Amino acid sequence: MDKPITIVARIRAAPGKGDALAALLTEQAGIIRASEPGCLAYRLHRSTKDPDLFVFYETYRDAAAEAAHHASPHIAAYRKRRLDAGLATGPVEIEYLEALTE
């Protein structure tokens, strides 16, 4: 049986675009939680020290659920909207985590 996949991702808003990015990310989080049964957790956070920094904590049932997430039409639409509006700067930083406890 595949193990759950946990990801921590970081994205930085373009200057002056923090609130607009927050709105898009919040909308996207709701879509993911509502439409991806393999997504066990999807939590969006905004730094209290750096309001242009957003951090996601995501857990997927297995590798197939994570692959379905990345291949979904709503993720493609989100990326296009983010890019077209110039909401983020730099690459999204993604870190995969292995659970040591349950």
All heavy atoms as an XYZ file, in Angstrom:
783
protein
N       0.842     -1.188      0.000
C       0.000      0.000      0.000
C       0.881      1.243      0.000
O       1.876      1.321      0.708
C      -0.891     -0.011      1.243
C      -1.791      1.174      1.335
S      -2.871      1.002      2.774
C      -3.335      2.681      2.962
N       0.511      2.211     -0.814
C       1.249      3.475     -0.862
C       1.078      4.237      0.444
O       0.033      4.182      1.083
C       0.726      4.358     -2.004
C       1.231      3.930     -3.359
O       2.305      3.312     -3.423
O       0.554      4.244     -4.346
N       2.102      4.967      0.784
C       2.050      5.826      1.960
C       1.446      7.170      1.566
O       1.535      7.592      0.422
C       3.459      6.067      2.489
C       4.117      4.849      3.062
C       5.491      5.230      3.576
C       6.186      4.041      4.187
N       7.507      4.407      4.715
N       0.871      7.873      2.551
C       0.410      9.234      2.270
C       1.584     10.118      1.846
O       2.722      9.908      2.259
C      -0.171      9.702      3.605
C      -0.520      8.442      4.327
C       0.518      7.438      3.901
N       1.291     11.090      1.016
C       2.274     12.060      0.531
C       1.984     13.388      1.219
O       0.858     13.899      1.123
C       2.147     12.259     -0.995
C       2.248     10.943     -1.750
C       3.132     13.298     -1.494
C       3.602     10.319     -1.772
N       2.964     13.952      1.908
C       2.798     15.254      2.540
C       3.759     16.240      1.895
O       4.919     15.916      1.644
C       3.040     15.187      4.053
O       2.068     14.305      4.618
C       2.912     16.556      4.704
N       3.249     17.418      1.629
C       4.006     18.465      0.944
C       3.889     19.757      1.733
O       2.817     20.084      2.239
C       3.444     18.687     -0.479
C       3.569     17.419     -1.313
C       4.105     19.881     -1.155
C       2.791     17.467     -2.608
N       4.985     20.477      1.813
C       4.963     21.857      2.275
C       5.404     22.693      1.081
O       6.465     22.435      0.499
C       5.884     22.092      3.483
C       5.984     23.570      3.806
C       5.380     21.320      4.688
N       4.587     23.644      0.696
C       4.898     24.498     -0.454
C       4.871     25.951     -0.015
O       4.077     26.336      0.849
C       3.892     24.260     -1.570
N       5.762     26.734     -0.610
C       5.842     28.165     -0.312
C       5.744     28.946     -1.615
O       6.365     28.574     -2.611
C       7.170     28.487      0.366
C       7.318     27.898      1.734
C       8.747     28.079      2.262
N       8.933     27.426      3.532
C       9.180     26.131      3.696
N       9.272     25.341      2.652
N       9.328     25.624      4.896
N       4.980     30.039     -1.553
C       4.854     30.922     -2.708
C       4.887     32.361     -2.200
O       4.351     32.667     -1.136
C       3.562     30.624     -3.509
C       3.506     31.454     -4.783
C       2.327     30.816     -2.659
C       2.401     31.034     -5.737
N       5.532     33.213     -2.964
C       5.676     34.615     -2.577
C       4.881     35.489     -3.542
O       4.967     35.350     -4.761
C       7.146     35.019     -2.609
C       7.372     36.490     -2.254
C       8.822     36.774     -1.966
N       9.289     36.072     -0.790
C       9.018     36.416      0.472
N       8.252     37.459      0.715
N       9.514     35.736      1.473
N       4.090     36.399     -2.958
C       3.313     37.345     -3.764
C       4.235     38.366     -4.415
O       5.259     38.753     -3.853
C       2.297     38.062     -2.890
N       3.865     38.790     -5.597
C       4.553     39.902     -6.254
C       4.283     41.163     -5.428
O       3.263     41.254     -4.738
C       4.039     40.059     -7.682
N       5.178     42.145     -5.494
C       4.981     43.375     -4.717
C       3.604     43.996     -4.964
O       3.176     44.151     -6.107
C       6.107     44.290     -5.214
C       7.177     43.341     -5.656
C       6.439     42.168     -6.249
N       2.907     44.278     -3.867
C       1.595     44.893     -3.947
C       0.460     43.942     -4.290
O      -0.684     44.377     -4.429
N       0.746     42.648     -4.436
C      -0.273     41.687     -4.871
C      -0.645     40.671     -3.790
O      -1.329     39.698     -4.060
C       0.219     40.929     -6.117
C       0.630     41.790     -7.277
C      -0.528     42.106     -8.172
C      -0.070     42.924     -9.362
N      -0.713     42.549    -10.580
N      -0.213     40.906     -2.553
C      -0.451     39.932     -1.489
C      -1.913     39.617     -1.253
O      -2.295     38.450     -1.132
N      -2.755     40.631     -1.180
C      -4.171     40.385     -0.915
C      -4.856     39.693     -2.092
O      -5.706     38.821     -1.896
C      -4.890     41.685     -0.560
C      -4.481     42.209      0.810
O      -3.928     41.432      1.624
O      -4.702     43.406      1.065
N      -4.483     40.056     -3.300
C      -5.063     39.404     -4.482
C      -4.638     37.936     -4.546
O      -5.455     37.059     -4.857
C      -4.649     40.136     -5.754
N      -3.371     37.663     -4.228
C      -2.917     36.270     -4.217
C      -3.615     35.511     -3.106
O      -4.038     34.368     -3.302
C      -1.397     36.195     -4.072
C      -0.807     34.781     -4.085
C      -1.153     34.031     -5.378
C       0.705     34.841     -3.883
N      -3.771     36.129     -1.939
C      -4.474     35.477     -0.825
C      -5.890     35.075     -1.241
O      -6.351     33.974     -0.926
C      -4.515     36.390      0.388
N      -6.584     35.952     -1.940
C      -7.948     35.656     -2.384
C      -7.969     34.478     -3.352
O      -8.807     33.567     -3.225
C      -8.572     36.890     -3.029
N      -7.055     34.470     -4.315
C      -7.002     33.367     -5.278
C      -6.638     32.054     -4.589
O      -7.249     31.016     -4.851
C      -6.002     33.684     -6.398
C      -5.823     32.595     -7.454
C      -7.135     32.296     -8.182
C      -4.734     32.987     -8.436
N      -5.657     32.082     -3.693
C      -5.236     30.865     -3.000
C      -6.353     30.319     -2.106
O      -6.564     29.104     -2.044
C      -3.982     31.139     -2.169
C      -2.724     31.491     -2.960
C      -1.597     31.860     -1.998
C      -2.303     30.364     -3.883
N      -7.068     31.197     -1.442
C      -8.169     30.774     -0.583
C      -9.279     30.126     -1.417
O      -9.820     29.075     -1.047
C      -8.719     31.977      0.212
O      -7.662     32.495      1.017
C      -9.883     31.578      1.097
N      -9.590     30.743     -2.541
C     -10.588     30.164     -3.453
C     -10.137     28.780     -3.915
O     -10.912     27.824     -3.905
C     -10.754     31.081     -4.654
C     -11.650     30.547     -5.742
C     -11.609     31.426     -6.994
O     -11.721     32.673     -6.865
O     -11.450     30.865     -8.093
N      -8.887     28.675     -4.308
C      -8.351     27.409     -4.816
C      -8.373     26.327     -3.744
O      -8.693     25.177     -4.022
C      -6.932     27.612     -5.346
C      -6.395     26.449     -6.110
C      -7.215     26.113     -7.333
O      -7.835     26.954     -7.963
N      -7.245     24.863     -7.697
N      -8.030     26.686     -2.515
C      -8.043     25.704     -1.423
C      -9.431     25.106     -1.243
O      -9.582     23.894     -1.041
C      -7.556     26.352     -0.130
N     -10.463     25.935     -1.337
C     -11.832     25.442     -1.222
C     -12.193     24.481     -2.346
O     -12.841     23.455     -2.113
N     -11.772     24.811     -3.550
C     -12.040     23.939     -4.705
C     -11.352     22.592     -4.517
O     -11.946     21.539     -4.754
C     -11.581     24.612     -6.013
C     -12.463     25.826     -6.311
C     -11.587     23.625     -7.176
C     -11.926     26.731     -7.405
N     -10.114     22.617     -4.076
C      -9.356     21.375     -3.881
C     -10.030     20.507     -2.823
O     -10.248     19.306     -3.037
C      -7.895     21.690     -3.512
C      -7.188     22.273     -4.733
C      -7.175     20.454     -2.988
C      -5.868     22.941     -4.431
N     -10.359     21.098     -1.685
C     -10.980     20.309     -0.608
C     -12.327     19.734     -1.041
O     -12.684     18.625     -0.644
C     -11.110     21.152      0.649
C      -9.776     21.364      1.349
C      -9.940     21.923      2.749
N     -10.694     23.154      2.783
C     -10.150     24.378      2.756
N      -8.848     24.519      2.697
N     -10.916     25.449      2.788
N     -13.054     20.455     -1.870
C     -14.384     19.999     -2.298
C     -14.344     18.965     -3.419
O     -15.269     18.161     -3.547
C     -15.217     21.194     -2.749
N     -13.279     18.974     -4.220
C     -13.311     18.147     -5.429
C     -12.256     17.050     -5.504
O     -12.262     16.282     -6.466
C     -13.179     19.047     -6.663
O     -11.904     19.669     -6.685
N     -11.384     16.960     -4.517
C     -10.325     15.944     -4.560
C     -10.453     15.003     -3.360
O      -9.912     15.279     -2.289
C      -8.948     16.605     -4.568
C      -8.674     17.427     -5.801
C      -7.250     17.977     -5.824
O      -6.364     17.422     -5.157
O      -7.047     18.993     -6.526
N     -11.138     13.868     -3.543
C     -11.314     12.951     -2.410
C      -9.997     12.370     -1.892
O      -9.925     11.970     -0.730
C     -12.234     11.859     -2.964
C     -12.144     11.975     -4.442
C     -11.798     13.398     -4.752
N      -8.964     12.352     -2.705
C      -7.667     11.838     -2.269
C      -6.844     12.840     -1.493
O      -5.762     12.521     -0.992
N      -7.330     14.060     -1.374
C      -6.641     15.093     -0.601
C      -7.130     15.000      0.837
O      -8.292     15.283      1.126
C      -6.914     16.475     -1.187
S      -6.082     17.794     -0.287
N      -6.252     14.606      1.745
C      -6.621     14.424      3.148
C      -6.523     15.716      3.949
O      -7.225     15.886      4.938
C      -5.727     13.356      3.779
C      -5.717     11.998      3.063
C      -4.734     11.049      3.741
C      -7.110     11.403      3.007
N      -5.634     16.614      3.533
C      -5.473     17.906      4.208
C      -4.934     18.905      3.199
O      -4.076     18.564      2.380
C      -4.516     17.795      5.387
N      -5.454     20.112      3.255
C      -4.961     21.188      2.396
C      -5.152     22.478      3.167
O      -6.252     23.016      3.255
C      -5.731     21.230      1.067
C      -5.036     22.040      0.014
C      -4.139     21.442     -0.861
C      -5.265     23.406     -0.113
C      -3.493     22.184     -1.835
C      -4.618     24.153     -1.082
C      -3.735     23.528     -1.935
O      -3.089     24.268     -2.901
N      -4.096     22.937      3.800
C      -4.164     24.101      4.672
C      -3.284     25.205      4.113
O      -2.109     24.993      3.846
C      -3.674     23.742      6.075
C      -4.411     22.615      6.771
C      -5.685     23.012      7.489
N      -5.619     24.211      8.276
C      -5.384     24.278      9.572
N      -5.159     23.182     10.262
N      -5.381     25.441     10.191
N      -3.869     26.367      3.964
C      -3.168     27.549      3.478
C      -2.855     28.446      4.661
O      -3.713     28.669      5.518
C      -4.049     28.297      2.472
C      -3.597     29.691      2.046
C      -2.263     29.638      1.324
C      -4.666     30.351      1.199
N      -1.633     28.964      4.706
C      -1.208     29.867      5.774
C      -0.552     31.099      5.162
O       0.057     31.014      4.098
C      -0.184     29.183      6.683
C      -0.664     27.913      7.284
N      -0.700     26.719      6.596
C      -1.143     27.650      8.512
C      -1.176     25.778      7.379
N      -1.447     26.316      8.547
N      -0.648     32.211      5.886
C       0.029     33.450      5.489
C       0.953     33.849      6.640
O       0.524     33.860      7.801
C      -0.991     34.553      5.225
C      -0.407     35.801      4.591
C      -1.514     36.777      4.236
N      -1.024     37.800      3.322
C      -1.801     38.713      2.769
N      -3.100     38.733      3.033
N      -1.291     39.615      1.950
N       2.176     34.166      6.324
C       3.140     34.530      7.352
C       2.699     35.779      8.100
O       2.249     36.753      7.495
C       4.509     34.770      6.715
O       5.419     35.276      7.670
N       2.872     35.765      9.407
C       2.562     36.952     10.206
C       3.724     37.944     10.181
O       3.522     39.123     10.461
C       2.262     36.569     11.673
O       3.379     35.868     12.213
C       1.004     35.712     11.750
N       4.909     37.472      9.833
C       6.072     38.359      9.750
C       6.278     38.919      8.349
O       6.849     39.984      8.181
C       7.342     37.613     10.176
C       7.388     37.283     11.641
C       8.688     36.603     11.986
C       8.741     36.261     13.461
N       9.993     35.606     13.809
N       5.844     38.169      7.359
C       6.041     38.544      5.958
C       4.741     38.269      5.207
O       4.532     37.167      4.710
C       7.199     37.736      5.375
C       7.471     38.039      3.917
O       6.736     38.838      3.304
O       8.434     37.459      3.376
N       3.830     39.239      5.120
C       2.508     38.981      4.549
C       2.509     38.642      3.058
O       1.457     38.295      2.519
C       1.740     40.274      4.825
C       2.764     41.305      5.078
C       3.977     40.602      5.613
N       3.651     38.715      2.411
C       3.729     38.288      1.013
C       4.112     36.813      0.878
O       4.180     36.292     -0.234
C       4.733     39.147      0.243
C       4.194     40.533     -0.051
O       2.959     40.720     -0.027
O       5.013     41.441     -0.302
N       4.350     36.142      2.001
C       4.736     34.729      1.984
C       3.556     33.860      2.396
O       2.954     34.068      3.453
C       5.913     34.484      2.928
C       6.369     33.032      3.046
C       6.883     32.503      1.707
C       7.428     32.909      4.131
N       3.247     32.890      1.542
C       2.167     31.938      1.793
C       2.761     30.534      1.851
O       3.648     30.195      1.071
C       1.110     32.021      0.684
C       0.452     33.365      0.628
C       1.021     34.407     -0.093
C      -0.731     33.595      1.311
C       0.432     35.662     -0.134
C      -1.336     34.849      1.275
C      -0.755     35.875      0.553
N       2.254     29.729      2.784
C       2.748     28.370      2.972
C       1.556     27.427      2.974
O       0.559     27.676      3.651
C       3.534     28.243      4.300
C       4.018     26.809      4.507
C       4.706     29.217      4.329
N       1.685     26.338      2.233
C       0.654     25.300      2.176
C       1.158     24.055      2.895
O       2.334     23.706      2.783
C       0.397     24.840      0.731
C      -0.091     25.903     -0.174
C       0.804     26.704     -0.868
C      -1.442     26.091     -0.362
C       0.357     27.675     -1.728
C      -1.898     27.067     -1.231
C      -0.993     27.858     -1.905
N       0.249     23.392      3.558
C       0.499     22.063      4.109
C      -0.523     21.162      3.449
O      -1.733     21.389      3.585
C       0.334     22.076      5.628
C       0.505     20.718      6.255
C       1.764     20.271      6.624
C      -0.586     19.876      6.461
C       1.930     19.021      7.197
C      -0.427     18.635      7.029
C       0.828     18.211      7.398
O       1.004     16.966      7.950
N      -0.041     20.174      2.698
C      -0.930     19.318      1.917
C      -0.619     17.853      2.209
O       0.545     17.479      2.276
C      -0.719     19.541      0.419
C      -0.744     20.982     -0.013
C      -0.266     21.174     -1.446
O      -0.474     20.280     -2.293
O       0.312     22.234     -1.718
N      -1.644     17.036      2.350
C      -1.446     15.594      2.484
C      -2.407     14.892      1.530
O      -3.609     15.187      1.513
C      -1.680     15.105      3.922
O      -0.776     15.779      4.792
C      -1.436     13.601      4.043
N      -1.855     13.966      0.771
C      -2.623     13.178     -0.187
C      -2.592     11.712      0.236
O      -1.606     11.238      0.795
C      -2.063     13.353     -1.608
C      -2.148     14.798     -2.026
C      -1.096     15.673     -1.802
C      -3.319     15.303     -2.559
C      -1.187     17.010     -2.125
C      -3.426     16.650     -2.885
C      -2.355     17.492     -2.660
O      -2.473     18.816     -2.964
N      -3.659     11.015     -0.055
C      -3.807      9.607      0.336
C      -2.629      8.760     -0.143
O      -2.133      7.895      0.564
C      -5.132      9.062     -0.220
C      -5.412      7.608      0.112
C      -6.713      7.099     -0.497
N      -6.711      7.322     -1.936
C      -7.642      8.015     -2.597
N      -8.665      8.538     -1.970
N      -7.569      8.169     -3.900
N      -2.187      9.031     -1.366
C      -1.101      8.250     -1.957
C      -0.563      8.999     -3.171
O      -1.026     10.099     -3.493
C      -1.585      6.845     -2.340
C      -2.834      6.842     -3.208
O      -3.086      7.835     -3.935
O      -3.579      5.843     -3.169
N       0.401      8.392     -3.845
C       1.023      9.041     -5.001
C       0.013      9.285     -6.120
O       0.090     10.302     -6.817
C       2.197      8.200     -5.501
N      -0.932      8.389     -6.289
C      -1.942      8.569     -7.342
C      -2.810      9.793     -7.055
O      -3.150     10.555     -7.968
C      -2.797      7.312     -7.473
N      -3.173      9.998     -5.799
C      -3.985     11.164     -5.437
C      -3.204     12.457     -5.654
O      -3.762     13.459     -6.108
C      -4.457     11.052     -3.989
N      -1.914     12.430     -5.332
C      -1.094     13.619     -5.567
C      -0.968     13.897     -7.065
O      -1.081     15.038     -7.514
C       0.294     13.466     -4.952
C       1.105     14.720     -5.104
C       2.582     14.500     -5.318
O       3.043     13.351     -5.315
O       3.271     15.499     -5.520
N      -0.759     12.861     -7.854
C      -0.660     13.027     -9.309
C      -1.972     13.575     -9.879
O      -1.955     14.443    -10.755
C      -0.300     11.696     -9.967
N      -3.104     13.086     -9.377
C      -4.400     13.582     -9.839
C      -4.553     15.066     -9.497
O      -5.098     15.839    -10.299
C      -5.527     12.764     -9.211
N      -4.071     15.469     -8.330
C      -4.114     16.874     -7.936
C      -3.363     17.735     -8.949
O      -3.899     18.713     -9.464
C      -3.512     17.042     -6.537
C      -3.194     18.447     -6.170
N      -4.180     19.352     -5.816
C      -2.022     19.112     -6.107
C      -3.607     20.516     -5.552
N      -2.298     20.403     -5.718
N      -2.142     17.362     -9.248
C      -1.312     18.166    -10.152
C      -1.835     18.166    -11.591
O      -1.602     19.131    -12.318
C       0.137     17.683    -10.110
C       0.812     18.018     -8.822
N       1.146     19.302     -8.455
C       1.185     17.235     -7.784
C       1.698     19.297     -7.261
N       1.734     18.053     -6.829
N      -2.567     17.121    -11.970
C      -3.085     17.016    -13.341
C      -4.501     17.571    -13.489
O      -5.030     17.598    -14.596
C      -3.070     15.549    -13.776
N      -5.099     18.040    -12.406
C      -6.501     18.461    -12.454
C      -6.686     19.748    -13.255
O      -5.807     20.616    -13.280
C      -7.039     18.656    -11.033
O      -6.398     19.759    -10.433
N      -7.840     19.904    -13.893
C      -8.107     21.126    -14.649
C      -8.157     22.371    -13.760
O      -7.767     23.454    -14.193
C      -9.463     20.882    -15.312
C      -9.892     19.517    -14.972
C      -8.892     18.908    -14.039
N      -8.596     22.235    -12.520
C      -8.664     23.422    -11.663
C      -7.269     23.907    -11.265
O      -7.067     25.103    -11.098
C      -9.561     23.207    -10.431
C      -9.231     22.033     -9.595
N      -9.841     20.823     -9.764
C      -8.350     21.876     -8.586
C      -9.362     19.969     -8.885
N      -8.453     20.573     -8.162
N      -6.300     23.028    -11.179
C      -4.920     23.464    -10.902
C      -4.366     24.191    -12.129
O      -3.709     25.229    -12.000
C      -4.024     22.283    -10.480
C      -4.421     21.799     -9.087
C      -2.548     22.662    -10.506
C      -4.180     22.811     -7.979
N      -4.625     23.669    -13.319
C      -4.171     24.347    -14.536
C      -4.806     25.737    -14.646
O      -4.119     26.717    -14.983
C      -4.503     23.499    -15.765
N      -6.090     25.841    -14.348
C      -6.778     27.139    -14.420
C      -6.220     28.104    -13.374
O      -6.018     29.292    -13.654
C      -8.280     26.938    -14.225
N      -5.956     27.597    -12.161
C      -5.372     28.431    -11.103
C      -4.008     28.967    -11.531
O      -3.729     30.162    -11.389
C      -5.266     27.618     -9.810
C      -4.116     28.032     -8.941
C      -4.163     29.208     -8.189
C      -2.956     27.268     -8.883
C      -3.093     29.596     -7.407
C      -1.888     27.653     -8.103
C      -1.959     28.816     -7.372
O      -0.895     29.207     -6.605
N      -3.165     28.102    -12.052
C      -1.824     28.540    -12.474
C      -1.909     29.613    -13.555
O      -1.160     30.588    -13.535
C      -1.013     27.341    -12.960
C      -0.573     26.440    -11.846
C       0.274     25.295    -12.368
N       0.675     24.429    -11.275
C       0.667     23.116    -11.336
N       0.296     22.490    -12.445
N       1.052     22.398    -10.306
N      -2.818     29.425    -14.500
C      -2.977     30.417    -15.568
C      -3.442     31.755    -15.005
O      -2.896     32.803    -15.357
C      -3.956     29.908    -16.625
C      -4.137     30.876    -17.782
C      -5.015     30.300    -18.856
C      -5.207     31.182    -20.061
N      -4.867     32.562    -20.003
N      -4.416     31.737    -14.123
C      -4.899     32.983    -13.514
C      -3.790     33.677    -12.730
O      -3.624     34.889    -12.806
C      -6.085     32.690    -12.594
C      -7.357     32.374    -13.342
C      -8.478     31.950    -12.421
N      -8.851     33.020    -11.494
C      -9.622     32.816    -10.428
N     -10.083     31.610    -10.135
N      -9.925     33.832     -9.642
N      -3.034     32.889    -11.962
C      -1.929     33.451    -11.170
C      -0.882     34.088    -12.072
O      -0.418     35.202    -11.822
C      -1.299     32.339    -10.316
C      -0.251     32.834     -9.342
C       0.433     31.683     -8.646
N       1.395     31.083     -9.551
C       1.800     29.830     -9.503
N       1.328     28.993     -8.612
N       2.691     29.385    -10.362
N      -0.545     33.413    -13.151
C       0.459     33.912    -14.087
C      -0.064     35.141    -14.835
O       0.625     36.172    -14.912
C       0.854     32.817    -15.078
C       1.912     33.174    -16.104
C       3.244     33.501    -15.434
C       2.096     32.046    -17.092
N      -1.266     35.061    -15.373
C      -1.830     36.163    -16.155
C      -1.948     37.451    -15.334
O      -1.766     38.548    -15.862
C      -3.200     35.785    -16.716
C      -3.118     34.756    -17.843
O      -1.997     34.441    -18.309
O      -4.193     34.245    -18.243
N      -2.249     37.322    -14.042
C      -2.406     38.492    -13.176
C      -1.084     38.920    -12.531
O      -1.053     39.931    -11.830
C      -3.443     38.209    -12.095
N      -0.018     38.156    -12.772
C       1.281     38.499    -12.197
C       1.264     38.519    -10.680
O       1.879     39.385    -10.057
N       0.579     37.539    -10.069
C       0.377     37.555     -8.628
C       1.559     37.048     -7.815
O       1.648     37.351     -6.624
C      -0.871     36.738     -8.258
C      -2.189     37.265     -8.801
C      -3.331     36.368     -8.363
C      -2.417     38.698     -8.365
N       2.432     36.262     -8.417
C       3.527     35.657     -7.648
C       4.865     36.010     -8.274
O       4.959     36.353     -9.451
C       3.358     34.145     -7.591
N       5.884     35.915     -7.439
C       7.242     36.154     -7.911
C       8.102     34.952     -7.542
O       7.926     34.356     -6.483
C       7.812     37.457     -7.312
O       9.090     37.705     -7.875
C       7.923     37.400     -5.816
N       8.975     34.570     -8.435
C       9.847     33.430     -8.182
C       9.094     32.118     -8.290
O       7.875     32.087     -8.433
N       9.835     31.018     -8.189
C       9.196     29.707     -8.290
C       8.492     29.321     -6.989
O       8.827     29.818     -5.914
C      10.384     28.771     -8.552
C      11.525     29.440     -7.859
C      11.285     30.923     -8.034
N       7.519     28.447     -7.106
C       6.904     27.842     -5.928
C       7.924     26.846     -5.377
O       8.460     26.023     -6.120
C       5.587     27.125     -6.286
C       5.003     26.430     -5.070
C       4.599     28.101     -6.894
N       8.215     26.957     -4.088
C       9.146     26.022     -3.445
C       8.335     24.865     -2.887
O       7.378     25.080     -2.143
C       9.894     26.709     -2.312
C      10.756     27.863     -2.767
C      11.363     28.594     -1.579
O      11.458     28.023     -0.475
O      11.720     29.762     -1.774
N       8.721     23.649     -3.245
C       7.977     22.462     -2.805
C       8.935     21.523     -2.082
O      10.019     21.223     -2.578
C       7.336     21.738     -4.007
C       6.349     22.682     -4.693
C       6.659     20.442     -3.556
C       5.757     22.122     -5.968
N       8.488     21.061     -0.908
C       9.275     20.115     -0.115
C       8.375     18.933      0.225
O       7.262     19.101      0.726
C       9.763     20.792      1.163
C      10.687     19.930      1.970
C      11.322     20.700      3.117
O      11.207     21.929      3.160
O      11.915     20.038      3.964
N       8.866     17.726     -0.088
C       8.141     16.496      0.234
C       8.615     16.006      1.600
O       9.811     16.014      1.888
C       8.393     15.429     -0.834
C       7.673     15.725     -2.123
C       8.200     16.616     -3.053
C       6.448     15.141     -2.386
C       7.518     16.911     -4.230
C       5.767     15.416     -3.554
C       6.316     16.300     -4.464
O       5.637     16.583     -5.621
N       7.657     15.583      2.413
C       7.965     15.134      3.766
C       7.576     13.668      3.945
O       6.570     13.221      3.391
C       7.218     15.975      4.793
C       7.435     17.489      4.722
C       6.530     18.187      5.723
C       8.887     17.834      4.970
N       8.347     12.981      4.744
C       8.046     11.594      5.102
C       7.638     11.557      6.572
O       8.367     12.044      7.444
C       9.288     10.714      4.909
C       9.101      9.280      5.279
C      10.358      8.454      5.092
O      11.286      8.914      4.408
O      10.396      7.357      5.652
N       6.466     11.005      6.840
C       5.973     10.934      8.217
C       6.790      9.910      9.005
O       7.031      8.799      8.540
C       4.504     10.538      8.237
N       7.219     10.307     10.174
C       7.937      9.405     11.064
C       7.035      8.862     12.162
O       7.347      7.846     12.781
C       9.138     10.124     11.695
C      10.184     10.638     10.688
C      11.300     11.359     11.424
C      10.728      9.506      9.835
N       5.911      9.537     12.406
C       4.916      9.081     13.364
C       3.542      9.236     12.732
O       3.387      9.918     11.730
C       4.957      9.909     14.671
O       4.650     11.262     14.361
C       6.322      9.822     15.335
N       2.555      8.593     13.338
C       1.182      8.720     12.831
C       0.416      9.733     13.609
O       0.679     10.098     14.685
C       0.471      7.378     12.902
C       1.011      6.440     11.850
C       0.184      5.197     11.712
O      -1.025      5.208     12.028
O       0.733      4.193     11.290
